[in-house]
Structures are given as structure tokens and as C-alpha cells.
Amino acid sequence: MTLLCAAALALPAAGAVFEPGRITYDVGVYTQDDHSDLYRMAVTPVLVHGNLTAAFNVNFIFDADMRLRDNGNDFIVLEKLVWNRDTMKVGYGDIEGLTLGRGFVVNNYYSNTVNNLPDNETKGLLFETWSERSNITLFSTLSHLTGGRAERRMGDVSVGATFAVDKEPDVEIMGVDAKVNIIPNSWSVYAEVAEIVDAGNGITIGTAVTPLPKVLDLTLVGEWRKFDSDFQPSIIDEHYEAKGTLPAISATNPVGKVDGFYIAADYYVNSKNSIKLFYEDYENIRARGGLKASAAIADRVTLNAYYAQENFVPSGNLRQEDSVLLADLTIALSEHFDLLFDYYRAFDDMKQPLESFGTRVKFYLKR
């Protein structure tokens, strides 16, 4: 890896395999949950060759005593490696906001919700291919989790299958689903059945409506769900990497079947302006809500935020150690300089905080 990165850094001068894309220089400070500070200086070359894009982080992350974070294990981080063709995409990097199908098994999964600093261990592989009649998605983290989905479309009817396998803890989940377009591009109904192997199963029946497809890109979703006490809808979600899963199911869910509902509103304007709100409520479990939003506040200011409460907290539990919050604010100071603020907060399965606030200045040699 060291030789590969050194060769990449030399490419702009040598003009060998890759054409230089851009190089950024990053300086910042991160305040951690124990109130200690970590300082970061980084160089990130982005290299492009045809359909292949690569980005490397060369990091110096150290504390006030000049000790390298994690003994310097993340000195070089392969931030992303993406190969993109017309109907196929293969990528390596952080997996962020991954949803398979309608999210009954994998919903808004993040591989990097244990910190907001560059880290080789949070990376994963993502493969996608698509055509007019089918889609296939496969993913795998470097540590423990693998999953995927295949969907086949036959006119106004589509069928799909989803799976996820985790080695730590030992979890296998399978799901099958079907969707019918009542009014193409405007109204559909669907159903999905999923099961945790050697545990419980669940079913969801829902509908998705786009009231004014030619005017507003707004989709409204409503689902009725019923599942066993040892099953959890959207088991692989934004909390998954920070919390133990199966113990939480048996500890919080009541015995027997559980009924509930899920609703969402998703409004998309463009890549810089969108918002999704969701809410779900089940028997004997505290209601859960959240949002995902992006906004161009001004010509040079952009905000991205994601917030969600933990699922499957018993009703009456008033503690707040049960949420994930990710937010970043970018201010373009000039053509070459950005000022960035990012905040991260989550809680592990022992209710201990995982929190960091970062302030950075980024210099672009070429955007």
C-alpha cells in the first residue's frame, strides 16, 4: 500500500498511468468524546484514468503530546476506488446510506458510524449493475458483514430477494418481496417477507405514492408491519456498527407478535437540496423518528445532516443515549479554500458516547 500511494503521488509529475485529477490539503482539529483533541494534517490526491477514480489519504493524526493516533496505522488510507461504466459500478470505500429494496432488511446502513476520522477498517466493497429489466447490488465490509439484492422487473410487476450475513454476531437474514405499479411512476403497492435464520420473521405491506410526478419529486410511503419478538425490521441500519443487535432484540421486545407502522416522506429537488422524514411506531416500543437532509443554504454554504433514534427501545425509557447524529457544514471561502465543520454522535451497546467535532480547512489545488 505504501508503494502504491507513493507512486500515485508521483504521477502528476511522471504522467504515467493515471491522469491527475485534483489534490487537496487538509488541516484540522477533532474534539473527541473524552474531550481530548486530535490534530490532523493530510494530503489527498484524486487520480483519474478513464472510468477509474482513486483517492488516497496520507494522514498525520496526533494528540497534544505528538503521539500518532493508533500508532500510525491509518497513516495511509485508500479513501475510495471507483470503476464506473454505463450499467455497472464497482466501488471501495466507506459505505454510507445504503438501502436495499424498500429497506425491510438493510435500511440506511453506514459502515463508518464508529468515528469520523479516516480509517481503513471502516471500508467496504459495493457492486451495482442494472438494466431495463433487472438490478443487482452486492456489498461487503472488510470486517464482518456481507449482503446483496437482486430485482427483476416484468412490466408493472417486479420481484426481488435480499440477503445479509454477519459473522460477528452470527446473523443471517433472508427476504423476498414483490411490487405492483397501479399507476406507473405515481402509485405502487408492495409486500415483503423476511426471516432471521434460527430466529423470528416479519412481514410488511405498504404503498408508495408520488402525487404530482411531473411537478414535485415527492414520494409518500406507508407500511403496516407485523413480526415476531425475535425479529427486527431494518435490522441493518445506521446503528448497526455501534450496537450489539441480537441481544437488544431479546432484551427489549415483548413476547409474541408485534404490530406497528412505518411512514415516510421523501422530497428531492436536486443533489444539494433534499429531505426525507420518517416515523415508525410499534407495540410496547417507543416511537422512533428521524430525518436526512441536504441544503444549499447560500451560494457558498452547504449543509448535510442525518439524525435517527435507535429502534426497539422499550416504551417508558426516557434516556437519550439512543441516537445517531451526523452533520457537516461546508463554507467555500474561495475557489481554492473550504472551511468545514463536522459533528458525529452515536452510542455503543453499553450506552457510552461515541462523539467527535471537527473543524478543518481544506485547500484545493484543483477542484
N, C-alpha and C positions, 0 to 999 in steps of 0.2 A: 504493500500500500504506500509506503514512504517513497519508493522509487517511482511509482505511478504518479503520485502527486507532484514530485519534483520535476518529472518530465512534463506534466501538464503546465506547471508554472513557467517552464522554459519555452513553451510552444509559441507564444506571441512573437518571440524573437526569432525562433527557428522556422516558424511557418511550416511545421511538419504535417502531422495527421489532421489535427483539429485547427479550424479557423478560430481566432479569439472572439469570444462574444463580448463579455464585459468583466471587469474586475472591480470588486468593492472592498473597501477598508472599513472595519467596524471597531469602534471603541465604546465601551460601556461599563456600567456597574450594575450588579444584581444584588438586591437585598433579599436574603433567604428567610425562611420561617423562624430560624433561631436568631434572627436579627444580625447575623454576620454578613459581611459584604464579600462578594466575589467580583473580581475585575477581569475584563475580557478585552483582548486585542486580537483581531482576526483579519485574515485576508481570504477572500473568496473569489477565485477565478471561475467564470462560467464559460465553458468551451462548447462550441457547436461544430458539428460536421454532418451535413446533410440532415437526416431525420434524427440524429443522435445529439442529445444535450447532456452535459455533465457539469456538476458544480461541486467543488471541494471547499471545505472549511479548514484553514490552517489556524489553529487556536492557541492562544496563550491565556489560560484561565487560572487565576491565582488569588490567594487571600491577602490580607493586610501584612502577613509575615512572609510574603513572596513564595509561599508553598503552592505548588501546582495542584489543581483540583484532580482528585482521583489518580494521583501520581502521574499525571500527564497522559493517561490512557486515551483521552479524546483530543490529543494534540492535532491529529488529522482525522477529519470526519468527511466521508463521502456523503455530501448533503443530498444529492439526487443524481440519478442516472436515468434518463428517459429516452426511449426509442418510440417514435410516433409515425405511423403510416396511415393511409386513408381509412382503413377499417380495423386497425389493430394498434394497441398501445401497451407497452411494457415499461414499467417504472420501478425504481428502487428509491426509497426514502421514507420519511415519516408518512404514515397512513393517517389521514385526517378527514373526519366526517364521512366515513364510509357507510353507506346503507345498501343492503341487498334487497331487491324487490321492494315491498312495502314496509320492510323493517320489522317483521314479526320475530325474526331470529337475530339479524345483525342490523342495528339501527344507530347511525351516527357514531361509529366506532373511531376512537383515537388511539394510536399506538404510543403517543408521547405525552400522556397526561400525568406523568410522574415528575416532570420538571420542564422548564422552558429554556434550557441550555442545550447546545449541540451535543449529541450523544449517539454513538454508534449502536448502542444496544436497543434503541427505540425504533430502529428502521425495519422496513419490511418490503416485500415484493408485491406488485399489483399488476395483473394481466387482464386486459379487456379486449374483446373482439366483438364485432357487431355486423349485422347485415339488415336488409329489409325484413327478414323473417325471424331472426334469432339474435340473442345476446349471450355471451359467456363472460363471467367475471371470476377470477381466482385471486386469492391473496394469501400471504403467509408472512408472519413476523419472524425475525431472526431467532426469537427465543422459544415460543411455545404454541402459537395459535395459527391455524390454517382454516380456510373456508372458501366457499365459492357458490356460484349460482348460474344456472342455465335457464333460458326462457325461449319458448317457441311461439311464434305468432301465426295464427291461421285465420286471416280475415279479421273479424271483430272479436275473436276469441284467442286468448293466449294462456298457456300453461307454463309453470315453472317449478324448479326444485332448488332448494337451498340446503347447504350443509356447513357445519363448523365443528372442528375438532381441536381440543385443547389438551396439552399434556400436563399442565400444572395450573389448576387442578384437572383431574381426568374427567373431561366432559365431552360428550358427543351429542350434537343436535342435528336433527333432520326435519325438513319441512317441504310440503308440496302445496301449490296454490294454483288458482285459476281466476281469470278476469274476463268479463264480457263488456264490450263497449255498447251501451244502449244508444247513446248519441255520440258518434265519433268526435274526438277532440273536445268533448263537452261533459259527458256523463258516463261513468262506468261503475260496475259493481264487481266485487271480488270476494274470495274466501281463501283462507289458508289454514292448514292443519300442521302442527309441529310437535315434536317429541324430543325430550332429553332421554337418551338411551339409558335404560335401567332406572328411570325416574318417571316424572309425570308428562302429560301432554296438554295441549291447549288448542283452541280454535278461535279465529277471528272472522267476522263477516262485516264487510264495510262497503262504502261508496265514496267516490271522488267526483266532485262537480267543479267545472270551470264555467261560471255563469255567463261571462261575456268574453269568449275566447278571442274575438277579433278586436276587443277594446282593452281588456285588462288581463295580464298573465297572473290571475288569482285562482288558486285551487283550494277548495274546502274539502276536508276529509272527515268522515265519521265512521267509527268502528264499534261494534259490540264484541266483547271478548269473554270467553269462559275457559278456565284452565284448572288443573289440579294444583293442590297446595305445594307440591314439589316441582312445579314448573314456573318459569318466569318469562313473560313476553319481553321481547327485545333484550334478551339476557346479555348479549354482547353489545355494550353501548359505551358512552363516554366515560363511565365509571369503571369499566371492566378491568383496566390495568392497575387501578389503585385499590381495589377491594377484592376480598375473597367472595366467591359467588355462591357456591352450593351451601356453605354453612349459613349464609344470610337467608337463603330460601327456607330452609327447615326451621330457622330460628324465628322468623317473623310472620310467615304465612299461617293462616288458620288451617285446621284440618278439613279436608274435603275439597269440594269445588268452589271456585271463586268467580264471581261475575263482576264485570265492570265495562267501562267505555273509554275510548280514546278519540279526541277531536284535534284537528289542526287546521291552520290557515297559512298558506304559503303564497307570498306576493313577491314577484320578481319584476324589477324594472330593467336592470342591466347588471353587468358583473360587479359594479361598485355600489349598487343600491338594491337591496332586497331584505325581506324579513320573513321569518317563519315563527309562528307561535303555536305551542301545543299544550294540551292539558289531558290528564288521564286520572281516573278515579276508580278504585276497586273496593270491595267489601273489606272492612276492618283494617284497611291500609290507608295511610294519609294520602290525600290527593297530591299530585305532582304536576308541576308546570315548568315551562322553560321557553327560551327564545334563541334564535340565531339571526343575527342582523349584520348587514354591511351598509355603510352610508358614506357618501362623499359630502362631508359637512360643508366644505368650501372647495375652491379650485385646487388648493394645495393641502387639504386636510382630509384624511380618510380614517374611518373607524370600523373595526370588525369586533364583534362580541358574540360570545356564546355562553349561555347560562342554563343549567338544568339541575333540578333537585334529584337526589337519589331515589330510585324506585324501591318499593317494598319496605317502607318504614312503617311500623305499627301505628295505628291511629292513636292519638294522645301523646306521641313522642314530640316534645317541643324543642329538642336540641337542634341546633343549626349545622352540626357537623355532618352534613349530608348533601353537599352540593359541589358542582364543578363550575368554575368561572374562568373563562379565557377571554382576554380583551387586548387589543393592540390599537394604538393611535399613531398615525404617521403624519408628520408635518414636513412638506417639501420646502426646505429653506431656500433652495436654488436649484439650478439644473443638475448640480453635482452633489448636493448635500441634503440628507434627510435627518430629521430628529424623530426618534421612535421611543415610545413608551409601551411596555407590555406587562400585563399582570396575569398571574396564574394562581389559582387556588383550588385545591381538592383536599380530600381527607382519606386516609387509608382505613383498613378494616379495624384498626384499633382506635379510631377517631382522632388520630394525630394529624396535625395540619401539614399539608404539602403546599408551600406558598412561596412565591417569588415575585419581586417587582423589578423590572429592568428599565434603565434609561440608557439610550445609545445614540451615537452619532454615526451615520453611515455616509461614506464618500464613494461616489460612483465615478470610476474612470470613464465609463461609457454605459449609458442606460440601455 
